[in-house]
Amino acid sequence: MKKSFLLVVALLTIVSINAKEIIVDLSKGVEEVTDGEATDGKVTLSFANDVATVQWMVNVNWGIAGVEFPLDNLAEITSFSFEYKGDGNASGMLPYLRDLDGNRWWNNETWSSLSETDWTEVTVNDPFTSLWDGGTVFGAVPFTRIGFVANAGVDEGEFTEESGVFELKNVIIIVPDKEEEHEAVENVQALSKTVKVIRNGQMMILRDGKTFNALGAEMK
């Protein structure tokens, strides 16, 4: 029983650490202007020195304007991170994932303020929920875009023009690395008949006078 339990712990450790980073190409940004009643806004994009600059304007209630970057039909996304800075504008910026059906997904804890004028790093983790589009199951279809849009948040019934600038860099998508996970599981299974011990809170596998970690790599 103890032997089986230790193997389960090793497999859980593998699943938690095997991930792959995908760096988003910010030179491929496309304009995104959306509102429930109109699309009367404007976005101007530029890219230099690994930084995407987004000039935006909206003049409708709760209109959004910003940028989306293409993703290569990613089946699973566990999190993403980015750095941004605003121009002191009181508006918010919404980061989201968009799937093949057009549904936007976000974490409502990551509403970023464009009042930040210094570079600020943000990590967006699961759970992701539907932003506006009515999606019901996160990850039901592949993800094709990642978006960043300014939202002036004008009260219902008001009509005004809002504009500003924000910048983005180091946009990184985290996905499960299935190939490494498979290889690591095979390594642990190959050693499953050897002696497993816990030292300093870490699982170690002893075999043929050598010591291995839970991933099957020899420890010197």
C-alpha positions as CSV (number, residue, x, y, z in Angstrom):
1,M,0.0,0.0,0.0
2,K,2.8,2.4,0.9
3,K,4.6,1.7,-2.3
4,S,1.6,2.4,-4.4
5,F,0.9,5.6,-2.5
6,L,4.5,6.9,-3.1
7,L,4.1,6.2,-6.9
8,V,0.9,8.2,-6.9
9,V,2.6,11.1,-5.2
10,A,5.3,10.9,-7.9
11,L,2.8,11.0,-10.7
12,L,1.0,14.0,-9.2
13,T,4.3,15.8,-9.0
14,I,5.0,15.1,-12.6
15,V,1.6,16.5,-13.7
16,S,2.1,19.7,-11.7
17,I,5.5,20.6,-13.0
18,N,5.4,19.6,-16.7
19,A,4.4,22.8,-18.6
20,K,5.5,24.5,-21.7
21,E,5.8,28.2,-22.5
22,I,4.6,29.7,-25.8
23,I,5.8,33.2,-26.5
24,V,3.1,35.2,-28.3
25,D,4.3,37.1,-31.5
26,L,3.2,40.7,-30.7
27,S,4.0,41.8,-34.2
28,K,0.9,40.0,-35.5
29,G,-1.6,42.0,-33.5
30,V,-5.0,42.8,-35.1
31,E,-7.4,45.6,-34.2
32,E,-10.4,44.6,-32.0
33,V,-13.3,47.1,-31.5
34,T,-16.6,45.7,-30.1
35,D,-19.8,47.0,-28.5
36,G,-23.2,45.5,-28.0
37,E,-24.9,48.1,-30.1
38,A,-22.3,49.6,-32.4
39,T,-18.6,49.3,-33.4
40,D,-17.9,53.1,-33.5
41,G,-14.3,53.1,-32.3
42,K,-10.8,53.1,-33.6
43,V,-7.5,51.3,-32.8
44,T,-4.0,52.1,-34.2
45,L,-1.3,49.5,-33.6
46,S,2.5,49.7,-33.7
47,F,5.3,47.3,-32.8
48,A,8.9,48.1,-32.0
49,N,11.6,46.8,-29.7
50,D,9.4,43.8,-28.7
51,V,6.7,46.1,-27.4
52,A,3.2,46.4,-28.9
53,T,1.6,49.9,-28.6
54,V,-2.1,50.2,-28.7
55,Q,-3.8,53.6,-29.3
56,W,-7.5,53.3,-28.8
57,M,-10.7,55.3,-28.9
58,V,-14.4,54.5,-28.2
59,N,-17.4,56.7,-28.2
60,V,-20.2,54.4,-27.2
61,N,-21.4,53.1,-23.8
62,W,-19.2,50.3,-22.5
63,G,-17.4,50.0,-25.8
64,I,-14.1,48.2,-25.9
65,A,-11.1,48.7,-28.2
66,G,-7.7,47.0,-28.2
67,V,-5.8,44.2,-29.8
68,E,-5.9,40.5,-30.4
69,F,-3.0,38.2,-31.2
70,P,-3.4,34.8,-33.0
71,L,-2.9,31.5,-31.3
72,D,-2.2,28.2,-33.1
73,N,-5.5,26.3,-32.1
74,L,-4.3,25.5,-28.6
75,A,-6.3,22.7,-27.1
76,E,-5.4,23.5,-23.4
77,I,-4.2,26.6,-21.7
78,T,-3.6,26.6,-17.9
79,S,-2.5,30.3,-17.6
80,F,-0.9,33.2,-19.3
81,S,1.2,36.2,-18.3
82,F,2.1,39.6,-19.7
83,E,3.6,43.0,-18.9
84,Y,1.8,46.2,-19.5
85,K,1.7,49.9,-18.8
86,G,-1.0,52.5,-19.3
87,D,-1.0,56.3,-19.8
88,G,-2.6,57.2,-16.5
89,N,-6.1,56.8,-17.9
90,A,-8.7,55.7,-15.4
91,S,-10.1,53.1,-17.8
92,G,-9.6,49.4,-17.3
93,M,-8.0,46.8,-19.5
94,L,-9.5,43.3,-19.9
95,P,-7.1,40.4,-20.8
96,Y,-8.8,37.3,-22.2
97,L,-8.6,34.1,-24.3
98,R,-10.8,33.6,-27.3
99,D,-11.8,30.3,-28.7
100,L,-12.7,28.9,-32.1
101,D,-16.4,29.7,-31.5
102,G,-15.6,33.3,-30.7
103,N,-16.2,33.0,-26.9
104,R,-14.0,35.2,-24.7
105,W,-12.7,33.7,-21.4
106,W,-11.2,35.7,-18.5
107,N,-10.5,35.6,-14.8
108,N,-12.4,38.4,-13.2
109,E,-9.6,38.9,-10.6
110,T,-7.4,40.3,-13.4
111,W,-9.1,43.6,-14.4
112,S,-6.0,45.8,-15.0
113,S,-6.1,49.5,-14.5
114,L,-4.6,51.7,-17.2
115,S,-3.7,54.2,-14.5
116,E,-0.5,52.2,-14.1
117,T,2.3,54.1,-15.9
118,D,5.1,51.7,-14.9
119,W,5.6,48.3,-16.4
120,T,3.5,45.9,-14.4
121,E,3.6,42.1,-14.6
122,V,0.3,40.2,-14.5
123,T,-0.4,36.4,-14.4
124,V,-3.8,35.1,-15.2
125,N,-4.7,31.7,-13.9
126,D,-7.6,29.3,-14.1
127,P,-10.5,29.4,-13.3
128,F,-11.5,31.1,-16.5
129,T,-15.1,32.2,-16.9
130,S,-17.1,33.5,-19.9
131,L,-16.6,37.3,-20.4
132,W,-19.7,38.3,-22.4
133,D,-20.2,35.8,-25.1
134,G,-22.2,33.1,-23.2
135,G,-19.6,30.3,-23.5
136,T,-20.4,27.4,-21.1
137,V,-17.4,25.1,-21.1
138,F,-13.9,26.4,-21.0
139,G,-11.6,24.4,-23.4
140,A,-14.5,22.8,-25.3
141,V,-13.0,24.0,-28.5
142,P,-9.4,25.2,-29.3
143,F,-8.2,28.7,-28.5
144,T,-7.3,30.8,-31.5
145,R,-6.6,34.3,-30.0
146,I,-5.5,36.2,-26.9
147,G,-6.9,39.7,-26.5
148,F,-6.3,42.9,-24.5
149,V,-8.9,45.6,-24.7
150,A,-9.5,48.9,-23.0
151,N,-13.0,49.4,-21.5
152,A,-13.9,53.0,-20.6
153,G,-16.8,51.7,-18.4
154,V,-19.1,54.7,-19.1
155,D,-22.4,54.5,-17.1
156,E,-25.4,53.3,-19.0
157,G,-27.2,56.2,-20.8
158,E,-24.1,58.4,-21.0
159,F,-22.4,59.2,-24.3
160,T,-18.8,60.3,-24.4
161,E,-15.6,59.7,-26.2
162,E,-12.8,58.0,-24.4
163,S,-9.3,57.4,-25.7
164,G,-5.8,56.4,-24.5
165,V,-2.7,54.3,-25.0
166,F,-1.4,51.1,-23.5
167,E,1.7,49.0,-24.2
168,L,2.3,45.2,-24.0
169,K,5.3,43.0,-23.8
170,N,6.4,39.5,-22.8
171,V,3.0,37.8,-23.4
172,I,3.4,34.1,-22.6
173,I,0.9,31.3,-22.8
174,I,1.4,28.2,-20.4
175,V,0.2,24.9,-21.8
176,P,0.6,21.3,-20.5
177,D,3.6,19.5,-22.0
178,K,2.1,16.2,-22.8
179,E,5.3,14.7,-24.4
180,E,7.5,15.4,-21.3
181,E,4.7,14.2,-19.0
182,H,4.5,10.9,-20.9
183,E,8.3,10.4,-20.8
184,A,8.4,11.2,-17.1
185,V,5.7,8.7,-16.2
186,E,7.5,6.0,-18.1
187,N,10.7,6.8,-16.2
188,V,8.9,6.5,-12.8
189,Q,7.1,3.3,-13.9
190,A,10.4,1.8,-14.9
191,L,11.7,2.3,-11.4
192,S,8.4,1.3,-9.7
193,K,9.9,-1.9,-8.3
194,T,12.9,-0.2,-6.7
195,V,13.1,1.4,-3.2
196,K,11.4,4.8,-2.7
197,V,12.2,7.0,0.2
198,I,11.4,10.5,1.4
199,R,14.4,12.6,2.4
200,N,14.1,16.3,3.4
201,G,10.5,16.2,2.2
202,Q,11.5,15.1,-1.3
203,M,10.8,11.7,-2.9
204,M,13.9,9.8,-4.0
205,I,14.2,6.4,-5.8
206,L,17.1,4.1,-5.0
207,R,18.2,1.6,-7.6
208,D,21.5,-0.2,-8.3
209,G,23.3,2.0,-5.8
210,K,22.1,5.2,-7.5
211,T,19.6,7.8,-6.4
212,F,16.9,9.2,-8.8
213,N,14.3,11.9,-8.3
214,A,10.6,11.4,-9.0
215,L,11.1,12.2,-12.7
216,G,13.6,9.4,-13.1
217,A,16.6,11.7,-13.4
218,E,19.7,10.6,-11.5
219,M,20.7,12.8,-8.6
220,K,24.4,13.3,-8.2
